[in-house]
Amino acid sequence: MELSLNAAGENPQSEEHVKVLIIGSGPAGLSAALYAARAELAPIVLTGMTFGGQASITHIIENYPGFPEGLEGPKLGELFKEQAERFGAKIVYDTATEVDFSERPYIVKTYGSVYTADTIIITTGATPRHLNIPGEEAFTGKGVSYCGTCDGFFFKDKEVVVVGGGDSAMEEGGFLTRFANKVTVVHRRDELRASPILETRAKNNPKIDFIWNTVLKTIDGDDAVKQVVLENVETGTESTFETDGVFIFIGHTPNTELFVDKLEMDDAGYLKVNNMMETSMPGIYAAGEVADPHFRQVITSAGMGAAAAIQATRFLEAME
């Protein structure tokens, strides 16, 4: 990648060199920023489109150590940010749009700037997966949602469908009962994949019902969602189910499009890292859900971010 010049021979975007550039601002990115800042490396964090990552749209986080009563996701992100900034990290509200890892210093373009970096820590996270069925895209924002904490308020005294059987589905489904009169969980299997405590909590909630061995075929309505067509995966029988909303929690896709053909990935698109958080390129590290298809917890992402920053620090020390 060459930095483009304008007619006067000047770069139209501002340029800045940093020792540590962090792409992404979730728990992994902000933890990496804290550790890199404490090492006096003056890291820059590119927040991406959503500051705080997925944790920032989680209503309550109950399993992060040190907060026995739980803590709101957005608040935890702000605390991470304040702590990193206290030691000298710089938070930049911008998004990486292009990268060049062909030689060091590495180059990262954003909408507003161009950065050269001695080391890079990638913490771009993952995006909720879609069903890809008729009506899903058309009714997104009109009854179809991927975030209960974001949109639950709009379904006060209504009935909604939750698709999925993992932790996210049970957590968000439980949150939705604060507003909805009824939450119906539709799951393609006959048992949940959620942790035992979340499963017990959901099954004991009088507002939550379950439809097992079933998938959504279509989402229908006029100006908003009115019904879904269900299919039993064992019998093939289809039925119509009236609902005011559909909340989809069926997993995530890693945000790695920017790094295709530049870094090694697994078959699902997650960045490959070793136990030192090192990617296939020296001086480039990855942490959090962009490199973690298994645990996907705030605490594990934070730990990975800290480890990546420690390794980046050691890499720079060795280079010097």
N, C-alpha and C positions, 0 to 999 in steps of 0.2 A: 504494500500500500504506500503510495506516495502522497505527501501532504500537498494538496492542490494550492496553487498560487493564483492571485488575481492578476489583472492586467498590469498593475504597478509592481508586480513581483513580490507582493506581500501576501501572507496567509490571511484569508478572510476570517478565520476562527482564531481565538486566543489559544496559545500553546503553553503548556506547563509540564515540567518534569517533576516526577515524584519517585521516591524510593519504593513506596508500597501503594498500589492502587487497588481498591476493593470495589468490585462490581456487584452491587446488591446490598440491601440494608435491613435484612431480617436478622434474627438472633445470631446466625453465623457471621454475617458481615459486620454487625456492630460489636460482637465479641472479638473478632479479628482486629477491628479498629482499636478497641481498648488495649489489647496486648501490643499491637504495633506502636500505638501512641506512647505507652509506658516504656517502650524501648527507644523512645525519642526518634522515631522514624517519620513523624508528621504524615500519617496516612491520609489519603483522600478517599471518601466513600461516595460512590455514585449511587444514589438511592433507587434508581429505576422508577417505574410508574407508580409503585405502591410502597411508600415508606413503611418499614417494619415488617414487610413480607406477610405471609399468611397469618402469622401470630397477631398482626395488627387488626385482623378482621375476626378474631376469635373473641367471643363475648367474655368468657372467664377461663383462665388457665389455673387449674387446681393442682397440677403436679410439678410445678417448678419450685425447687427447694428454697426455703427461706420465707415463703409466703403461705403459712398454714391455712389461712382463710381464702386463699386464691387471689388472683389479681386479674384485672381486665387486660386483654391483649394489647390494646393501644397504649395503656399506661406502662406496661412492661417495656414496650418499644421506646417510649420516651425516657424511661429510666436508663435503659441501655445507652441511648444517645447522649444523655447528659453526662454519664460517667465517661464515655469515650471522649467527648469534647473537653471534659475537665483536664484530660491529659494531653490535649493538643490535636486530636483527630478533627478533620474538617469534613463536614457533611455537605455534599453538593446535590441539589435537587435537579438531576439531569439523568439521561438514559444513554447507555452505550449503544451505538448503532453499527459500528464496524471495528474490527480488530485486525492487527497484523502481528503474528507471532513468529515471523520468519527470521528475525534477528533481534538481539537486545541492543538498546532498550526497546521494549515492546511498545506498540502504538495502539491507542484506543481512541476512536472518534466518538463524540457525543453530538447531540443536537446543537450544543453551544460552544464546544471546545475540542481541542485535540490534546491528549495526554501522552507523554512518553513515560515509561515506568520500568524500573529495574526489576521489580517483582509485581506479580498480579495475584490477587486472591479472588476467585470467582464464587459468588454466593447468590446466584440468580434464582434459586429456588425452583418451584414447580407450579404448574397451573392446573386447576380443576379439569378433569376429563369430562367430555361431553358424551351423551348417548348417541348422537348423530341419527336421530329419528325425525320423521316429518313433524313439523310444528315446533320443534325445540328452538331453532334459531328465530323463527318468526315471533314467538311469544317470550323470548328473553327480554326481561324488563317489563313484561305484561303478564306476569304470573309464573314465569320460569326463572329460577334463581339458583345460584351456586354458593350463596352465603346467607345462612339463616340470621346471623347477627346483623347483617347489613339490611335485610329486607323484611325481617319478621314482623316489625311494627305495622307494616301495610296489610297484614293478614289477621288483624284483630277481629275476633268473633267469627272467623271463617274456618274452612276445612282445607287442609293441605295434604299433599302426598310427599313423602320423603323416599328417595330412591337410594338404596345402598344398605350395607350391613356391617360396616366397619366402625371404628371409633368416631370418625367425623360425623357419620350419619346419626349415631346415637347421641353424640354431644349436641349437634345442631338440632336434631329432632326434639330433644328435651328442652332446649332453649325456645323452640317454636311454640311449645305448649304454654308459654307465658302469654301468648297472644291468641293463637288459634284455639278454636273449640275442640278440634280433633286433628290428630296427626296420624296418618296411615303410612306405615313403613312397607314399601314394596321391595322384596328381596328375591333374587334369582335362585337362591338356595333355600334349604329348609332349616338352616341355623345361621346365627350371626357370626361374624368374624371379630366383633368388638371385644374389648377386654371384659372380664367377668363383672367388674363393678359397674361398668356402663351398661352392660346387657341387663343386669339385675335392676338397675335404676329405670331403664326404659320399659321393661316388662312389668314393673310395679307401678308405672305411671298410668292412671286411669284414662288419660287423654290419648294414649298411644295404642293403636291397633297394628296388627301385622297381617300382610298377605304374602304367603310363602311360595317358593318355586314359580315366581311370576316376573315377567319383564314388561316394560312399557313398549308399545308398538307405535303409537302416535299420540300427539298432544293436540287437542282441538279447542276451538272457541271462536269468538268473534273479535271484539275489542280486547278481550282478556281471556285467559284460560277458563274453560268451562268443564272440560272432561278429558279423560285419557282412555285409550284403548289398551287393555291388558291382555297378555297371553300367558297361559299356564305352560311352562316349559316341559311338563311331563305329559300333558294330554293334548296340547296344541289348541285348547279351547280359548276363544277370545271373548272378552266381555267389556262393557263400557262402565266406567267409574267416574262419577261426578266429583269435581274438586275445584277449588278456587286458585290453587297454586301447586307448582311442582318444584321441589328442592332436590337437586341432584348432587349426591356425594358418592362417587364411584371411583375415586382415586385421582391421581395426578399425572401430568406429563412434564418431565423436566424441561426447564427453560434453557435449552442448549443450542437453539438454532444458530446463534451467533458464532458458535464454535465448531460447526460441522466442517470436517476435513482439515481442522486445525488442531484438534485434540482428540485423543482416543476416547471412545464411548462404548458402552455395552449395547446389547441388542435393543434395549428399551430407550436408549438415548441418554442415559445417565453418564456423567463424566467418570472415567475410571481413575481412581486414586489408590495409592498404597497406604500403609498405616501411618505414613508421615504427611498425608494429605497432598502428596505430590502428584501432579498430572503427568502426561507423557512429554511435557516440555519443561526444561529446567527453569526454575524460578517462577513457575506458574502453579498455583495451588487451587484446590476446590474444596468447599465445605458446605454443610447443610444439605438440604433436599436435592440440590442439583447433582449431588454425588451420593445420595443416600436413599435407595428405594426400599429400605427395610424398616428402619426405626422411626424416622420422620417425627421426632419430638423436639420441643424447644430446647431441652437440656442437651440432647445429643448434638443438635445443630450448633449450639453455643460452644460445646466442647470441641467440635471439629474446627470451628472458627478460631478458637484460641490456639489449637495445635497448628493450624495453617500459618498463623501469624508468628508463632515461635520458630517454625521451620523457615519462614521467609527471613526472619531476623538472622538465623544462623547462616542462611545462604548468602546474605549480604555481607556478613562478617567474613565468610570464607573468600568472597570475591575481593574484599578490601585487603 
